[in-house]
Amino acid sequence: MHHRSNGLSNDSALEAGYNLGRHYLTV
C-alpha cells in the first residue's frame, strides 16, 4: 500500500469524509 497513485483516491475519500463530518457538525 505504498503506491503514490493511491494517494489521490485516499485524499478524495478523506476530503469527502471531512466535508461530510463538517456537514453533520453544522447541522
MIDREN-990190 format. One record per atom (N, C-alpha, C): x, y, z. Coordinates in steps of 0.05 Angstrom, whole numbers, plus 5000, padded with zeros to 4 digits. Layout:
% MIDREN-990190
XYZ...
This chain:
% MIDREN-990190
501749765000500050005000501750255000504050234986505850464985505750604957503550534943503250654916502450954919503951124907503351414909500851484893500251324872497951374856495351354872495451184893493051144910492651384928494751554931494451794948492151964939491851984913489652154902486952054912486551794910484051674918483651714948485751664963485551704992484951994999486152184985485652464990482752524984481652404963478852454956477052344977477652114987475951985008476152155034478552235040478952405064477452665062477652785038476253045034473253005036472252785024469352735025468452685054470052535069469352475097469552725114471552895108471853145122469453325118468653345092466353515086463853405098463553145098461253015110461153065140463453045153463553095181462853385188463853565172463253845176460253895172459153765152456253795146454553715170455353485182453753385205454253565229456653675232457253845254455654105252455354205227453954455223450954415227449954175220447054125224446654045253
